[in-house]
C-alpha cells in the first residue's frame, strides 16, 4: 500500500511548504535507482536536477568524502587548508580558466558572479558608479535569492517579494538583435543559460552562443554562462557552451560539482575578472571548505577522463530516438541534448504525468504546467533508460485513452 499525499503531509507537518513533492518517501539510493520506505525500487530520471550526475552512492566519491571526514571538515577561509589550492587549480584547468572563487550553492555562485560583474565594470571597464547594468533572458532561472528573482519573469518566483534589486535588463531568450539593442556603455555583463533547464530544457537558436560571444567581445561585456545544471557532462560535453565551441568569460558551476554528496559551487574565470576582489570584499564561511574541495577535486578528475561525457553523448542519442517514438497525439514537442530532455505533453499537466510515472516506478519532474523534465544520472544503464522511457510511453498512451 502506497502512502497517500495526506499521510506524507501529516508526517511532514513541521516542514515549510515551499515545495510540493510527489507522494513518495525515499530511503536509499544506488546508481540510477532509489528505494522508498516501503521497499519499492524507482528509476531516478531527475538526478537531483543534475546534482546526481554520478548517480546515488558513487563508491569513489563516497570514499573520498569518508577519508576527508576523518581528517578535516572546516577551517573557514580565515586559514589555508591543504585541499583548496588543488581544487581551484584543477577546476580552472578543466574550464580553461585561471581562477576559481568557491562557494556552496548555485544561487550563491550566481550572486557572486553578479557582484563580480559590477565590480569589474566599475574598476576595469570604467562604468560610472551606480550605473552598471546586466542583461538577462526571458524565462531565466538562476536561483531563489531576492536579487536573482528581481529579474525573473516567473510570477511564482516574484509574488510578494518586492521591492526588487535594480540594474537588470531582460530580453527574449535567443534573440541576438534584441541583445544588441539592450547592450550599451553601462552594460557590464550578459548572464544566460546555454540551455534553460528550469524553463523546460529550452535551447537557443543554433549559432546564438557564437553570436553572443562576438557581441560581448566587441562591446567589452562579460559573457557569464550559468552552467550549474547544463555543465559537467550533462549534455554530452563538459560544458553546454562546448557544443558551439564557445568559451564564456565566466562559468557558473554547481550541482554535480558536489558529487551528489554536499553543495559545492564555483565561479570560474580569468585572473583579470576574478582578480577584482580584495580581502574582505566577498566571502563565505563554508565556501571552499576541506570536505567540499576533496569531493570537488574527485569530481573534476573524473570529468578530466572524459568517459562520462562520451557516455552522456552516446546515451543521449538513444534518448533522442526513444523520445521520437513517443505517441504523437500525446506530445506536442520534445527537446533533448545529451541526457537531458523536455517533453511537452498534450491534454494533461506535467504533474499528472509524473504522478502516473511514479505509480509505474519512475521518478521525474514537471515544469511550467505541461512540460516533463528528464535528466537521469549519467551512469544510467542503457537497458534501464529504455525501460524508463517505455514506462513513459505507456503512461502517455494510457492518459490519452482515459481522456
C-alpha positions as MATLAB code, in Angstrom:
seq = 'XXXXXXXXXXXXXXXXXXXXXXXXXXXXXXXXXXXXXXXXXXXXXXXXXXXXXXXXXXXXXXXXXXXXXXXXXXXXXXXXXXXXXXXXXXXXXXXXXXXXXXXXXXXXXXXXXXXXXXXXXXXXXXXXXXXXXXXXXXXXXXXXXXXXXXXXXXXXXXXXXXXXXXXXXXXXXXXXXXXXXXXXXXXXXXXXXXXXXXXXXXXXXXXXXXXXXXXXXXXXXXXXXXXXXXXXXXXXXXXXXXXXXXXXXXXXXXXXXXXXXXXXXXXXXXXXXXXXXXXXXXXXXXXXXXXXXXXXXXXXXXXXXXXXXXXXXXXXXXXXXXXXXXXXXXXXXXXXXXXXXXXXXXXXXXXXXXXXXXXXXXXXXXXXXXXXXXXXXXXXXXXXXXXXXXXXXXXXXXXXXXX';
ca = [
       0.000    0.000    0.000;
       1.462    3.357   -1.032;
       1.465    6.342    1.285;
      -1.096    8.952    0.358;
      -0.302   12.614   -0.170;
      -2.241   13.415    3.026;
      -0.290   10.859    5.068;
       3.020   12.291    3.908;
       1.825   15.848    4.568;
       0.809   14.959    8.136;
       4.168   13.272    8.726;
       5.930   16.388    7.431;
       3.878   18.922    9.365;
       6.994   20.733   10.620;
       8.421   21.218    7.113;
       7.710   24.576    5.445;
       5.555   24.145    2.347;
       7.844   25.778   -0.202;
       7.877   22.528   -2.212;
       5.127   20.204   -3.397;
       6.947   16.881   -3.742;
       5.486   13.760   -5.249;
       3.921   11.362   -2.706;
       6.993    9.193   -2.190;
       9.482    8.961    0.683;
      12.919    7.849   -0.459;
      15.133    5.934    1.962;
      18.036    4.608   -0.111;
      19.791    5.129   -3.411;
      22.269    3.258   -5.561;
      23.326    4.218   -9.058;
      20.298    5.349  -11.040;
      17.820    3.688   -8.672;
      16.290    4.620   -5.327;
      14.226    2.642   -2.837;
      11.356    4.154   -0.865;
      10.376    3.433    2.742;
       8.007    0.713    1.549;
      10.720   -1.127   -0.373;
       9.701   -0.075   -3.903;
      12.591    0.428   -6.345;
      12.214    3.501   -8.548;
      14.269    4.671  -11.509;
      15.527    8.213  -10.869;
      15.027   10.223  -14.062;
      15.648   13.591  -12.381;
      19.061   13.084  -10.703;
      18.583   15.928   -8.266;
      18.296   18.482  -11.084;
      21.716   17.230  -12.336;
      23.330   17.253   -8.876;
      23.439   13.451   -9.096;
      25.160   13.176  -12.471;
      27.351   10.434  -10.988;
      24.363    8.601   -9.524;
      23.479    7.749   -5.962;
      26.237    6.451   -3.702;
      29.184    6.593   -6.099;
      31.763    4.494   -4.250;
      34.815    6.502   -5.263;
      33.264    9.826   -4.308;
      31.944    8.428   -1.028;
      35.371    7.005   -0.180;
      36.891   10.426   -0.811;
      34.312   12.063    1.440;
      34.751    9.487    4.209;
      38.521    9.885    4.157;
      38.256   13.663    4.367;
      35.682   13.476    7.181;
      38.280   11.707    9.308;
      40.889   14.415    8.624;
      39.380   17.906    8.428;
      35.957   19.290    7.543;
      36.076   23.049    8.080;
      38.625   25.794    8.699;
      36.776   28.819    7.268;
      38.724   30.952    4.816;
      40.468   32.664    7.740;
      43.153   29.983    7.264;
      44.587   27.951    4.400;
      43.860   24.247    4.152;
      45.641   21.613    2.118;
      42.866   20.984   -0.429;
      41.794   24.434   -1.580;
      44.623   25.252   -3.977;
      44.423   21.812   -5.606;
      40.671   22.051   -6.149;
      40.837   25.555   -7.609;
      43.813   24.784   -9.863;
      42.301   21.595  -11.278;
      38.842   23.097  -11.798;
      40.371   26.133  -13.508;
      42.337   23.813  -15.791;
      39.213   21.792  -16.659;
      37.448   25.004  -17.680;
      40.449   26.514  -19.453;
      40.458   29.412  -16.989;
      42.839   30.864  -14.413;
      40.978   31.451  -11.154;
      38.182   29.939   -9.073;
      36.058   31.522   -6.362;
      34.433   28.617   -4.486;
      31.006   28.943   -2.894;
      28.336   26.479   -1.742;
      25.056   26.664   -3.653;
      24.293   27.543   -7.234;
      22.418   30.652   -6.148;
      25.499   31.807   -4.232;
      27.599   31.330   -7.365;
      25.147   33.487   -9.327;
      25.123   36.196   -6.657;
      28.918   36.116   -6.627;
      29.019   36.492  -10.404;
      26.678   39.489  -10.272;
      28.913   41.167   -7.708;
      31.974   40.266   -9.775;
      30.465   41.766  -12.927;
      29.546   45.030  -11.223;
      32.922   45.379   -9.529;
      34.706   44.568  -12.809;
      32.514   47.131  -14.576;
      33.481   49.893  -12.169;
      37.135   49.024  -11.636;
      38.127   47.726  -15.076;
      35.640   48.889  -17.709;
      35.167   52.292  -16.119;
      31.380   52.421  -15.850;
      30.307   55.362  -13.646;
      29.458   54.312  -10.097;
      25.862   53.147   -9.623;
      25.093   52.744  -13.337;
      26.192   49.164  -14.064;
      23.615   47.092  -15.963;
      23.428   43.348  -16.512;
      21.393   41.882  -19.381;
      19.440   38.697  -18.632;
      16.996   36.492  -20.568;
      13.258   35.901  -20.505;
      12.419   32.544  -18.956;
      15.606   32.518  -16.908;
      16.149   30.575  -13.719;
      19.287   31.358  -11.727;
      18.128   30.640   -8.175;
      15.779   31.927   -5.494;
      17.618   34.771   -3.751;
      15.983   38.186   -3.681;
      18.390   39.735   -6.181;
      18.094   36.778   -8.555;
      14.292   36.760   -8.556;
      14.420   40.507   -9.197;
      14.990   39.707  -12.866;
      12.744   36.643  -13.124;
       9.567   36.717  -15.213;
       8.008   33.812  -13.298;
       5.105   35.106  -11.139;
       5.601   32.295   -8.611;
       9.196   33.425   -8.090;
       8.368   37.111   -7.700;
       4.945   37.394   -5.995;
       5.089   39.223   -2.628;
       8.887   39.655   -2.657;
       9.261   43.261   -3.842;
      10.778   45.792   -3.878;
      13.399   44.291   -6.157;
      17.049   44.929   -6.903;
      17.507   47.303   -9.874;
      20.156   47.158  -12.586;
      18.890   44.359  -14.829;
      17.522   44.416  -18.387;
      15.630   41.380  -19.659;
      15.466   40.400  -23.350;
      13.900   37.458  -25.217;
      15.968   34.284  -24.901;
      17.966   33.603  -28.040;
      17.222   36.931  -29.748;
      20.603   38.382  -30.705;
      19.125   41.562  -32.212;
      17.280   42.422  -29.004;
      20.529   41.787  -27.171;
      22.407   44.172  -29.441;
      19.837   46.855  -28.694;
      19.968   46.240  -24.940;
      23.746   46.425  -24.555;
      25.080   49.962  -24.050;
      28.089   51.693  -22.486;
      26.822   50.919  -18.951;
      26.364   47.180  -19.601;
      28.879   45.099  -17.679;
      27.644   41.559  -18.379;
      25.196   39.264  -20.115;
      24.005   36.434  -17.847;
      22.476   33.443  -19.631;
      21.855   29.705  -19.522;
      23.188   27.841  -22.598;
      20.106   25.660  -22.096;
      17.259   26.794  -19.843;
      16.707   23.799  -17.593;
      14.007   25.000  -15.217;
      12.221   26.510  -18.199;
      11.753   23.032  -19.655;
      15.115   22.272  -21.339;
      14.790   25.182  -23.761;
      17.601   25.713  -26.266;
      18.509   28.911  -28.105;
      18.662   29.008  -31.914;
      21.765   27.415  -33.480;
      24.614   29.887  -33.589;
      23.234   32.107  -30.839;
      26.077   31.386  -28.417;
      28.680   32.246  -31.055;
      26.881   35.498  -31.855;
      26.619   36.307  -28.162;
      30.332   35.649  -27.732;
      31.162   38.017  -30.596;
      28.833   40.710  -29.228;
      30.311   40.550  -25.736;
      33.836   40.722  -27.100;
      33.001   43.660  -29.372;
      31.241   45.672  -26.630;
      33.665   44.774  -23.800;
      30.967   42.994  -21.790;
      31.392   39.866  -19.661;
      29.722   36.752  -21.057;
      28.541   34.797  -17.983;
      27.371   31.238  -18.634;
      25.221   29.675  -15.930;
      26.200   26.020  -16.401;
      25.002   24.973  -12.961;
      22.587   22.443  -14.474;
      23.904   22.118  -18.017;
      27.599   21.754  -17.200;
      29.864   18.926  -16.065;
      28.805   16.319  -18.611;
      25.022   16.576  -18.676;
      24.755   17.444  -22.388;
      27.455   15.079  -23.643;
      30.210   17.690  -23.424;
      31.957   19.075  -20.358;
      30.057   22.350  -20.803;
      26.959   23.082  -22.885;
      28.840   26.033  -24.425;
      31.218   23.461  -25.949;
      28.541   22.495  -28.475;
      29.211   25.777  -30.271;
      32.932   25.871  -29.428;
      32.332   28.960  -27.298;
      34.267   29.911  -24.178;
      32.498   32.486  -21.984;
      34.320   34.906  -19.723;
      32.787   33.317  -16.636;
      31.433   29.842  -15.887;
      28.987   29.325  -13.026;
      29.141   25.748  -11.756;
      27.377   23.819   -9.017;
      25.075   20.830   -8.508;
      27.170   17.959   -9.968;
      30.334   19.621   -8.655;
      29.404   18.273   -5.203;
      29.057   14.700   -6.483;
      25.545   14.406   -5.044;
      27.112   14.450   -1.574;
      27.163   18.095   -0.485;
      26.579   21.531   -2.000;
      29.625   22.833   -3.906;
      29.593   25.704   -6.367;
      32.137   27.925   -8.043;
      32.677   30.970  -10.189;
      35.429   30.162  -12.699;
      37.045   32.861  -14.784;
      40.205   34.674  -15.834;
      42.549   36.487  -13.474;
      41.602   39.900  -14.853;
      37.970   39.248  -13.887;
      38.106   37.488  -10.516;
      41.191   39.470   -9.621;
      38.985   42.489   -8.870;
      38.270   41.160   -5.375;
      40.361   42.274   -2.429;
      40.381   40.652    1.018;
      37.179   41.364    2.925;
      35.067   42.319   -0.108;
      33.318   38.953   -0.513;
      33.322   35.640    1.268;
      31.591   32.582    2.694;
      32.274   30.638    5.896;
      31.727   27.280    4.200;
      32.812   28.212    0.667;
      35.807   26.091   -0.360;
      35.731   24.036    2.835;
      38.023   20.957    3.019;
      35.251   18.407    2.528;
      33.848   20.315   -0.459;
      37.295   20.646   -2.018;
      38.047   16.947   -1.584;
      34.825   15.860   -3.257;
      35.024   18.616   -5.878;
      38.548   17.618   -6.826;
      37.461   13.994   -7.234;
      34.598   15.145   -9.481;
      36.944   17.246  -11.618;
      39.389   14.366  -12.011;
      36.586   12.062  -13.098;
      35.456   14.575  -15.703;
      39.015   15.059  -16.993;
      38.926   11.414  -18.093;
      36.093   12.240  -20.498;
      34.287    8.893  -20.162;
      31.121   10.331  -18.618;
      30.802   12.991  -21.308;
      31.141   10.331  -24.001;
      28.604    8.146  -22.225;
      26.109   11.009  -21.965;
      26.538   11.736  -25.669;
      26.052    8.086  -26.660;
      23.045    7.515  -24.417;
      21.728   10.924  -25.467;
      21.370    9.545  -28.980;
      19.377    6.633  -27.570;
      17.217    9.022  -25.555;
      16.510   11.179  -28.614;
      15.425    8.097  -30.565;
      13.105    6.998  -27.755;
      11.625   10.482  -27.484;
      10.848   10.430  -31.196;
       8.855    7.228  -30.667;
       6.535    8.684  -28.009;
       2.865    8.740  -29.062;
       2.468   11.832  -31.264;
      -1.090   12.522  -30.126;
       0.118   12.802  -26.506;
       3.160   15.005  -27.099;
       3.348   18.451  -28.677;
       7.144   18.891  -28.606;
      10.355   17.276  -27.401;
      13.784   18.824  -26.871;
      16.952   16.996  -25.874;
      20.692   17.305  -25.705;
      22.757   14.562  -24.164;
      20.934   13.022  -21.215;
      18.626   15.985  -20.744;
      15.165   16.365  -22.234;
      11.970   18.363  -22.045;
       8.692   16.819  -23.165;
       5.604   18.980  -23.686;
       2.503   16.844  -23.176;
      -0.982   17.362  -24.599;
      -4.180   17.457  -22.575;
      -2.566   16.798  -19.185;
      -0.388   18.580  -16.692;
       3.211   17.580  -16.266;
       2.454   16.917  -12.604;
      -0.255   14.414  -13.563;
       2.170   12.578  -15.839;
       4.797   12.500  -13.077;
       2.291   11.014  -10.652;
       1.444    8.362  -13.217;
       5.129    7.619  -13.768;
       5.625    7.251  -10.026;
       2.988    4.512   -9.985;
       4.924    2.822  -12.801;
       8.261    3.025  -10.961;
       9.859    6.141  -12.462;
      10.714    9.488  -10.848;
      10.554   12.654  -12.971;
       9.666   16.324  -12.510;
       7.301   18.720  -14.226;
       7.996   22.305  -15.269;
       5.689   25.170  -16.208;
       2.422   23.292  -16.453;
       2.604   20.772  -19.274;
       6.318   20.065  -19.540;
       8.095   16.987  -18.243;
      11.811   17.174  -17.475;
      14.040   14.112  -17.829;
      17.623   14.038  -16.552;
      18.767   10.560  -15.482;
      22.185   10.101  -13.872;
      24.936    9.905  -16.483;
      25.802    6.416  -15.230;
      22.328    5.031  -16.053;
      22.436    1.735  -17.914;
      21.023    1.782  -21.443;
      18.645   -1.049  -20.544;
      17.301    0.959  -17.610;
      16.969    4.096  -19.734;
      14.958    2.150  -22.301;
      12.824    0.654  -19.534;
      12.083    4.075  -18.057;
      11.175    5.568  -21.417;
       8.944    2.561  -22.041;
       7.048    3.397  -18.860;
       6.686    6.986  -20.082;
       5.256    5.792  -23.398;
       2.806    3.567  -21.515;
       1.735    6.412  -19.230;
       1.180    8.823  -22.130;
      -0.790    6.205  -24.064;
      -2.921    5.383  -21.011;
      -3.579    9.063  -20.428;
      -4.814    9.547  -23.993;
      -7.097    6.530  -23.656;
      -8.518    7.817  -20.365;
      -9.054   11.259  -21.886;
];
